[in-house]
Amino acid sequence: MLAEKKIELIKKFAMHGSDTGSSEVQIALLSERVGELTEHMKGNPNDHHSRRGLLKLVSRRRRLLNYLKNNEFDRYKNIVSQLGLRK
């Protein structure tokens, strides 16, 4: 992921000026990396090391989403709608 894209995502999902570790920011960054790895896997279907990394990223994102859903449902709905993760 390019540094400019990362900074843009952090600014978009940050809750305050110096926020880089909130659940929303982490989910947005993980979603970007998942998208990049998904594109990589389309061209390289036998890259099993990248597949494992992709599954780990999806799992980490799922755990963060479950945390938000259980503790702060309005923030969960907001991030899911902004990223278009659920239908």
DOSE-193447 format. One record per atom (N, C-alpha, C, O): x, y, z; residue in three letters; atom name. Coordinates in steps of 0.1 Angstrom, whole numbers, plus 5000, padded with zeros to 4 digits. Example, Ala and Ser with C-alpha at 12.3 -4.5 7.8 and 13.67 -1.06 7.14 Angstrom:
BEGIN
X=5132; Y=4943; Z=5078; r=Ala; a=N
X=5123; Y=4955; Z=5078; r=Ala; a=CA
X=5132; Y=4967; Z=5078; r=Ala; a=C
X=5142; Y=4967; Z=5085; r=Ala; a=O
X=5128; Y=4978; Z=5071; r=Ser; a=N
X=5137; Y=4989; Z=5071; r=Ser; a=CA
X=5129; Y=5000; Z=5079; r=Ser; a=C
X=5134; Y=5011; Z=5080; r=Ser; a=O
***
This chain:
BEGIN
X=5009; Y=4988; Z=5000; r=Met; a=N
X=5000; Y=5000; Z=5000; r=Met; a=CA
X=5009; Y=5012; Z=5000; r=Met; a=C
X=5019; Y=5013; Z=5007; r=Met; a=O
X=5006; Y=5022; Z=4992; r=Leu; a=N
X=5013; Y=5034; Z=4991; r=Leu; a=CA
X=5011; Y=5043; Z=5004; r=Leu; a=C
X=5000; Y=5042; Z=5010; r=Leu; a=O
X=5021; Y=5050; Z=5007; r=Ala; a=N
X=5020; Y=5058; Z=5019; r=Ala; a=CA
X=5010; Y=5069; Z=5018; r=Ala; a=C
X=5003; Y=5072; Z=5028; r=Ala; a=O
X=5008; Y=5074; Z=5006; r=Glu; a=N
X=4998; Y=5085; Z=5004; r=Glu; a=CA
X=4984; Y=5079; Z=5006; r=Glu; a=C
X=4975; Y=5085; Z=5012; r=Glu; a=O
X=4981; Y=5067; Z=5001; r=Lys; a=N
X=4968; Y=5060; Z=5003; r=Lys; a=CA
X=4966; Y=5057; Z=5018; r=Lys; a=C
X=4955; Y=5059; Z=5022; r=Lys; a=O
X=4976; Y=5053; Z=5025; r=Lys; a=N
X=4975; Y=5050; Z=5039; r=Lys; a=CA
X=4971; Y=5063; Z=5047; r=Lys; a=C
X=4962; Y=5063; Z=5055; r=Lys; a=O
X=4978; Y=5074; Z=5044; r=Ile; a=N
X=4976; Y=5086; Z=5051; r=Ile; a=CA
X=4961; Y=5091; Z=5048; r=Ile; a=C
X=4955; Y=5096; Z=5057; r=Ile; a=O
X=4957; Y=5089; Z=5035; r=Glu; a=N
X=4944; Y=5093; Z=5031; r=Glu; a=CA
X=4933; Y=5085; Z=5039; r=Glu; a=C
X=4923; Y=5091; Z=5044; r=Glu; a=O
X=4935; Y=5072; Z=5040; r=Leu; a=N
X=4925; Y=5064; Z=5048; r=Leu; a=CA
X=4925; Y=5068; Z=5063; r=Leu; a=C
X=4915; Y=5068; Z=5069; r=Leu; a=O
X=4937; Y=5070; Z=5068; r=Ile; a=N
X=4937; Y=5074; Z=5082; r=Ile; a=CA
X=4930; Y=5087; Z=5085; r=Ile; a=C
X=4922; Y=5088; Z=5094; r=Ile; a=O
X=4932; Y=5097; Z=5076; r=Lys; a=N
X=4925; Y=5110; Z=5077; r=Lys; a=CA
X=4910; Y=5108; Z=5076; r=Lys; a=C
X=4902; Y=5115; Z=5083; r=Lys; a=O
X=4906; Y=5099; Z=5067; r=Lys; a=N
X=4892; Y=5098; Z=5064; r=Lys; a=CA
X=4884; Y=5091; Z=5076; r=Lys; a=C
X=4873; Y=5095; Z=5079; r=Lys; a=O
X=4891; Y=5081; Z=5082; r=Phe; a=N
X=4884; Y=5073; Z=5093; r=Phe; a=CA
X=4888; Y=5077; Z=5107; r=Phe; a=C
X=4883; Y=5071; Z=5116; r=Phe; a=O
X=4897; Y=5086; Z=5109; r=Ala; a=N
X=4902; Y=5090; Z=5122; r=Ala; a=CA
X=4891; Y=5097; Z=5130; r=Ala; a=C
X=4883; Y=5104; Z=5124; r=Ala; a=O
X=4891; Y=5094; Z=5143; r=Met; a=N
X=4880; Y=5101; Z=5151; r=Met; a=CA
X=4885; Y=5114; Z=5156; r=Met; a=C
X=4877; Y=5123; Z=5159; r=Met; a=O
X=4898; Y=5117; Z=5156; r=His; a=N
X=4904; Y=5130; Z=5160; r=His; a=CA
X=4917; Y=5131; Z=5153; r=His; a=C
X=4921; Y=5122; Z=5145; r=His; a=O
X=4924; Y=5142; Z=5154; r=Gly; a=N
X=4936; Y=5145; Z=5147; r=Gly; a=CA
X=4947; Y=5135; Z=5147; r=Gly; a=C
X=4953; Y=5132; Z=5137; r=Gly; a=O
X=4950; Y=5130; Z=5158; r=Ser; a=N
X=4962; Y=5121; Z=5159; r=Ser; a=CA
X=4958; Y=5106; Z=5161; r=Ser; a=C
X=4965; Y=5098; Z=5166; r=Ser; a=O
X=4946; Y=5103; Z=5156; r=Asp; a=N
X=4940; Y=5089; Z=5158; r=Asp; a=CA
X=4946; Y=5081; Z=5146; r=Asp; a=C
X=4943; Y=5083; Z=5135; r=Asp; a=O
X=4954; Y=5070; Z=5150; r=Thr; a=N
X=4959; Y=5061; Z=5140; r=Thr; a=CA
X=4955; Y=5047; Z=5144; r=Thr; a=C
X=4958; Y=5037; Z=5136; r=Thr; a=O
X=4950; Y=5044; Z=5156; r=Gly; a=N
X=4948; Y=5031; Z=5160; r=Gly; a=CA
X=4934; Y=5027; Z=5164; r=Gly; a=C
X=4931; Y=5016; Z=5169; r=Gly; a=O
X=4924; Y=5036; Z=5161; r=Ser; a=N
X=4910; Y=5032; Z=5164; r=Ser; a=CA
X=4906; Y=5020; Z=5155; r=Ser; a=C
X=4912; Y=5017; Z=5145; r=Ser; a=O
X=4895; Y=5014; Z=5159; r=Ser; a=N
X=4890; Y=5002; Z=5152; r=Ser; a=CA
X=4887; Y=5006; Z=5138; r=Ser; a=C
X=4889; Y=4998; Z=5129; r=Ser; a=O
X=4881; Y=5017; Z=5136; r=Glu; a=N
X=4877; Y=5021; Z=5122; r=Glu; a=CA
X=4889; Y=5023; Z=5113; r=Glu; a=C
X=4889; Y=5018; Z=5102; r=Glu; a=O
X=4900; Y=5029; Z=5118; r=Val; a=N
X=4912; Y=5031; Z=5110; r=Val; a=CA
X=4918; Y=5017; Z=5107; r=Val; a=C
X=4922; Y=5015; Z=5096; r=Val; a=O
X=4919; Y=5009; Z=5117; r=Gln; a=N
X=4925; Y=4995; Z=5115; r=Gln; a=CA
X=4917; Y=4987; Z=5105; r=Gln; a=C
X=4922; Y=4981; Z=5096; r=Gln; a=O
X=4903; Y=4988; Z=5106; r=Ile; a=N
X=4895; Y=4981; Z=5096; r=Ile; a=CA
X=4896; Y=4986; Z=5082; r=Ile; a=C
X=4897; Y=4978; Z=5073; r=Ile; a=O
X=4897; Y=4999; Z=5081; r=Ala; a=N
X=4899; Y=5005; Z=5067; r=Ala; a=CA
X=4912; Y=5001; Z=5061; r=Ala; a=C
X=4913; Y=4998; Z=5049; r=Ala; a=O
X=4923; Y=5001; Z=5069; r=Leu; a=N
X=4936; Y=4997; Z=5064; r=Leu; a=CA
X=4936; Y=4983; Z=5060; r=Leu; a=C
X=4942; Y=4979; Z=5050; r=Leu; a=O
X=4930; Y=4974; Z=5069; r=Leu; a=N
X=4930; Y=4960; Z=5066; r=Leu; a=CA
X=4922; Y=4957; Z=5053; r=Leu; a=C
X=4925; Y=4949; Z=5045; r=Leu; a=O
X=4911; Y=4965; Z=5051; r=Ser; a=N
X=4902; Y=4963; Z=5040; r=Ser; a=CA
X=4910; Y=4966; Z=5027; r=Ser; a=C
X=4909; Y=4960; Z=5017; r=Ser; a=O
X=4918; Y=4977; Z=5028; r=Glu; a=N
X=4926; Y=4981; Z=5016; r=Glu; a=CA
X=4936; Y=4970; Z=5013; r=Glu; a=C
X=4938; Y=4966; Z=5001; r=Glu; a=O
X=4943; Y=4964; Z=5023; r=Arg; a=N
X=4953; Y=4954; Z=5020; r=Arg; a=CA
X=4946; Y=4941; Z=5015; r=Arg; a=C
X=4951; Y=4934; Z=5007; r=Arg; a=O
X=4934; Y=4938; Z=5021; r=Val; a=N
X=4927; Y=4926; Z=5016; r=Val; a=CA
X=4923; Y=4928; Z=5001; r=Val; a=C
X=4924; Y=4918; Z=4993; r=Val; a=O
X=4919; Y=4940; Z=4997; r=Gly; a=N
X=4916; Y=4942; Z=4983; r=Gly; a=CA
X=4928; Y=4940; Z=4974; r=Gly; a=C
X=4927; Y=4935; Z=4963; r=Gly; a=O
X=4940; Y=4945; Z=4979; r=Glu; a=N
X=4952; Y=4944; Z=4971; r=Glu; a=CA
X=4956; Y=4929; Z=4970; r=Glu; a=C
X=4960; Y=4925; Z=4959; r=Glu; a=O
X=4955; Y=4922; Z=4981; r=Leu; a=N
X=4959; Y=4908; Z=4980; r=Leu; a=CA
X=4949; Y=4900; Z=4972; r=Leu; a=C
X=4953; Y=4890; Z=4966; r=Leu; a=O
X=4936; Y=4903; Z=4972; r=Thr; a=N
X=4926; Y=4896; Z=4964; r=Thr; a=CA
X=4930; Y=4898; Z=4950; r=Thr; a=C
X=4929; Y=4888; Z=4942; r=Thr; a=O
X=4933; Y=4910; Z=4945; r=Glu; a=N
X=4937; Y=4912; Z=4931; r=Glu; a=CA
X=4950; Y=4904; Z=4928; r=Glu; a=C
X=4951; Y=4898; Z=4917; r=Glu; a=O
X=4959; Y=4903; Z=4937; r=His; a=N
X=4972; Y=4895; Z=4935; r=His; a=CA
X=4968; Y=4880; Z=4933; r=His; a=C
X=4974; Y=4874; Z=4925; r=His; a=O
X=4959; Y=4876; Z=4941; r=Met; a=N
X=4955; Y=4861; Z=4941; r=Met; a=CA
X=4948; Y=4858; Z=4928; r=Met; a=C
X=4949; Y=4846; Z=4924; r=Met; a=O
X=4941; Y=4867; Z=4922; r=Lys; a=N
X=4935; Y=4864; Z=4909; r=Lys; a=CA
X=4945; Y=4861; Z=4898; r=Lys; a=C
X=4942; Y=4852; Z=4890; r=Lys; a=O
X=4956; Y=4867; Z=4899; r=Gly; a=N
X=4967; Y=4865; Z=4889; r=Gly; a=CA
X=4976; Y=4854; Z=4893; r=Gly; a=C
X=4983; Y=4848; Z=4884; r=Gly; a=O
X=4977; Y=4851; Z=4906; r=Asn; a=N
X=4986; Y=4841; Z=4911; r=Asn; a=CA
X=4979; Y=4831; Z=4920; r=Asn; a=C
X=4981; Y=4831; Z=4932; r=Asn; a=O
X=4971; Y=4822; Z=4914; r=Pro; a=N
X=4963; Y=4813; Z=4922; r=Pro; a=CA
X=4970; Y=4803; Z=4930; r=Pro; a=C
X=4965; Y=4797; Z=4940; r=Pro; a=O
X=4983; Y=4800; Z=4926; r=Asn; a=N
X=4991; Y=4790; Z=4934; r=Asn; a=CA
X=5000; Y=4796; Z=4944; r=Asn; a=C
X=5008; Y=4789; Z=4950; r=Asn; a=O
X=4998; Y=4809; Z=4947; r=Asp; a=N
X=5007; Y=4816; Z=4957; r=Asp; a=CA
X=5001; Y=4813; Z=4971; r=Asp; a=C
X=4993; Y=4821; Z=4976; r=Asp; a=O
X=5005; Y=4802; Z=4977; r=His; a=N
X=4998; Y=4798; Z=4989; r=His; a=CA
X=5003; Y=4806; Z=5001; r=His; a=C
X=4996; Y=4807; Z=5011; r=His; a=O
X=5015; Y=4811; Z=5001; r=His; a=N
X=5019; Y=4820; Z=5012; r=His; a=CA
X=5011; Y=4833; Z=5012; r=His; a=C
X=5007; Y=4837; Z=5023; r=His; a=O
X=5008; Y=4838; Z=5001; r=Ser; a=N
X=5000; Y=4850; Z=5001; r=Ser; a=CA
X=4986; Y=4847; Z=5005; r=Ser; a=C
X=4979; Y=4855; Z=5011; r=Ser; a=O
X=4981; Y=4835; Z=5001; r=Arg; a=N
X=4967; Y=4831; Z=5005; r=Arg; a=CA
X=4966; Y=4830; Z=5020; r=Arg; a=C
X=4956; Y=4835; Z=5026; r=Arg; a=O
X=4976; Y=4825; Z=5026; r=Arg; a=N
X=4976; Y=4824; Z=5041; r=Arg; a=CA
X=4976; Y=4838; Z=5047; r=Arg; a=C
X=4968; Y=4841; Z=5057; r=Arg; a=O
X=4984; Y=4847; Z=5042; r=Gly; a=N
X=4984; Y=4861; Z=5047; r=Gly; a=CA
X=4970; Y=4868; Z=5045; r=Gly; a=C
X=4966; Y=4875; Z=5053; r=Gly; a=O
X=4964; Y=4865; Z=5033; r=Leu; a=N
X=4951; Y=4871; Z=5031; r=Leu; a=CA
X=4941; Y=4865; Z=5041; r=Leu; a=C
X=4933; Y=4873; Z=5046; r=Leu; a=O
X=4941; Y=4853; Z=5043; r=Leu; a=N
X=4932; Y=4847; Z=5053; r=Leu; a=CA
X=4934; Y=4853; Z=5067; r=Leu; a=C
X=4924; Y=4855; Z=5075; r=Leu; a=O
X=4946; Y=4855; Z=5071; r=Lys; a=N
X=4949; Y=4861; Z=5084; r=Lys; a=CA
X=4944; Y=4875; Z=5085; r=Lys; a=C
X=4939; Y=4880; Z=5095; r=Lys; a=O
X=4946; Y=4883; Z=5074; r=Leu; a=N
X=4941; Y=4897; Z=5074; r=Leu; a=CA
X=4925; Y=4897; Z=5074; r=Leu; a=C
X=4920; Y=4905; Z=5082; r=Leu; a=O
X=4919; Y=4888; Z=5067; r=Val; a=N
X=4904; Y=4888; Z=5068; r=Val; a=CA
X=4900; Y=4884; Z=5082; r=Val; a=C
X=4890; Y=4890; Z=5087; r=Val; a=O
X=4907; Y=4875; Z=5088; r=Ser; a=N
X=4903; Y=4871; Z=5101; r=Ser; a=CA
X=4905; Y=4882; Z=5111; r=Ser; a=C
X=4896; Y=4884; Z=5120; r=Ser; a=O
X=4916; Y=4889; Z=5110; r=Arg; a=N
X=4918; Y=4901; Z=5119; r=Arg; a=CA
X=4907; Y=4911; Z=5117; r=Arg; a=C
X=4902; Y=4917; Z=5127; r=Arg; a=O
X=4904; Y=4914; Z=5105; r=Arg; a=N
X=4893; Y=4924; Z=5102; r=Arg; a=CA
X=4880; Y=4919; Z=5108; r=Arg; a=C
X=4873; Y=4927; Z=5113; r=Arg; a=O
X=4877; Y=4906; Z=5106; r=Arg; a=N
X=4865; Y=4901; Z=5112; r=Arg; a=CA
X=4864; Y=4902; Z=5127; r=Arg; a=C
X=4853; Y=4906; Z=5132; r=Arg; a=O
X=4875; Y=4900; Z=5134; r=Arg; a=N
X=4875; Y=4902; Z=5148; r=Arg; a=CA
X=4873; Y=4916; Z=5152; r=Arg; a=C
X=4866; Y=4919; Z=5162; r=Arg; a=O
X=4879; Y=4925; Z=5145; r=Leu; a=N
X=4877; Y=4940; Z=5148; r=Leu; a=CA
X=4862; Y=4944; Z=5146; r=Leu; a=C
X=4856; Y=4951; Z=5154; r=Leu; a=O
X=4856; Y=4939; Z=5135; r=Leu; a=N
X=4842; Y=4941; Z=5132; r=Leu; a=CA
X=4833; Y=4935; Z=5143; r=Leu; a=C
X=4823; Y=4942; Z=5147; r=Leu; a=O
X=4836; Y=4923; Z=5147; r=Asn; a=N
X=4828; Y=4917; Z=5158; r=Asn; a=CA
X=4829; Y=4925; Z=5171; r=Asn; a=C
X=4819; Y=4927; Z=5178; r=Asn; a=O
X=4841; Y=4930; Z=5174; r=Tyr; a=N
X=4843; Y=4939; Z=5186; r=Tyr; a=CA
X=4834; Y=4951; Z=5185; r=Tyr; a=C
X=4827; Y=4955; Z=5194; r=Tyr; a=O
X=4834; Y=4958; Z=5173; r=Leu; a=N
X=4826; Y=4970; Z=5172; r=Leu; a=CA
X=4811; Y=4966; Z=5172; r=Leu; a=C
X=4803; Y=4974; Z=5178; r=Leu; a=O
X=4807; Y=4956; Z=5166; r=Lys; a=N
X=4793; Y=4952; Z=5166; r=Lys; a=CA
X=4788; Y=4949; Z=5180; r=Lys; a=C
X=4777; Y=4952; Z=5183; r=Lys; a=O
X=4796; Y=4943; Z=5188; r=Asn; a=N
X=4792; Y=4939; Z=5202; r=Asn; a=CA
X=4792; Y=4951; Z=5211; r=Asn; a=C
X=4785; Y=4951; Z=5221; r=Asn; a=O
X=4801; Y=4960; Z=5209; r=Asn; a=N
X=4803; Y=4971; Z=5219; r=Asn; a=CA
X=4798; Y=4985; Z=5215; r=Asn; a=C
X=4792; Y=4992; Z=5223; r=Asn; a=O
X=4799; Y=4988; Z=5202; r=Glu; a=N
X=4794; Y=5001; Z=5197; r=Glu; a=CA
X=4788; Y=4999; Z=5183; r=Glu; a=C
X=4794; Y=5001; Z=5173; r=Glu; a=O
X=4775; Y=4995; Z=5183; r=Phe; a=N
X=4768; Y=4991; Z=5171; r=Phe; a=CA
X=4767; Y=5002; Z=5161; r=Phe; a=C
X=4768; Y=5000; Z=5149; r=Phe; a=O
X=4765; Y=5015; Z=5166; r=Asp; a=N
X=4764; Y=5026; Z=5156; r=Asp; a=CA
X=4777; Y=5028; Z=5148; r=Asp; a=C
X=4777; Y=5031; Z=5136; r=Asp; a=O
X=4788; Y=5027; Z=5155; r=Arg; a=N
X=4801; Y=5028; Z=5148; r=Arg; a=CA
X=4803; Y=5017; Z=5138; r=Arg; a=C
X=4808; Y=5018; Z=5127; r=Arg; a=O
X=4798; Y=5005; Z=5142; r=Tyr; a=N
X=4799; Y=4993; Z=5133; r=Tyr; a=CA
X=4791; Y=4995; Z=5121; r=Tyr; a=C
X=4796; Y=4993; Z=5110; r=Tyr; a=O
X=4779; Y=5000; Z=5122; r=Lys; a=N
X=4770; Y=5002; Z=5110; r=Lys; a=CA
X=4776; Y=5013; Z=5101; r=Lys; a=C
X=4776; Y=5012; Z=5089; r=Lys; a=O
X=4782; Y=5023; Z=5107; r=Asn; a=N
X=4789; Y=5034; Z=5100; r=Asn; a=CA
X=4800; Y=5029; Z=5091; r=Asn; a=C
X=4801; Y=5032; Z=5079; r=Asn; a=O
X=4809; Y=5021; Z=5097; r=Ile; a=N
X=4821; Y=5017; Z=5090; r=Ile; a=CA
X=4817; Y=5007; Z=5080; r=Ile; a=C
X=4823; Y=5007; Z=5069; r=Ile; a=O
X=4808; Y=4998; Z=5082; r=Val; a=N
X=4803; Y=4988; Z=5072; r=Val; a=CA
X=4797; Y=4995; Z=5060; r=Val; a=C
X=4800; Y=4991; Z=5049; r=Val; a=O
X=4789; Y=5005; Z=5063; r=Ser; a=N
X=4783; Y=5012; Z=5052; r=Ser; a=CA
X=4794; Y=5020; Z=5043; r=Ser; a=C
X=4793; Y=5021; Z=5031; r=Ser; a=O
X=4803; Y=5026; Z=5050; r=Gln; a=N
X=4813; Y=5034; Z=5043; r=Gln; a=CA
X=4822; Y=5025; Z=5035; r=Gln; a=C
X=4826; Y=5029; Z=5024; r=Gln; a=O
X=4826; Y=5014; Z=5040; r=Leu; a=N
X=4835; Y=5005; Z=5032; r=Leu; a=CA
X=4827; Y=4995; Z=5023; r=Leu; a=C
X=4833; Y=4989; Z=5015; r=Leu; a=O
X=4814; Y=4994; Z=5025; r=Gly; a=N
X=4806; Y=4985; Z=5016; r=Gly; a=CA
X=4810; Y=4971; Z=5019; r=Gly; a=C
X=4811; Y=4963; Z=5009; r=Gly; a=O
X=4811; Y=4967; Z=5031; r=Leu; a=N
X=4815; Y=4953; Z=5035; r=Leu; a=CA
X=4803; Y=4943; Z=5035; r=Leu; a=C
X=4805; Y=4931; Z=5032; r=Leu; a=O
X=4792; Y=4948; Z=5038; r=Arg; a=N
X=4780; Y=4939; Z=5039; r=Arg; a=CA
X=4770; Y=4943; Z=5029; r=Arg; a=C
X=4770; Y=4955; Z=5024; r=Arg; a=O
X=4761; Y=4934; Z=5025; r=Lys; a=N
X=4751; Y=4938; Z=5015; r=Lys; a=CA
X=4738; Y=4941; Z=5022; r=Lys; a=C
X=4728; Y=4944; Z=5015; r=Lys; a=O
***
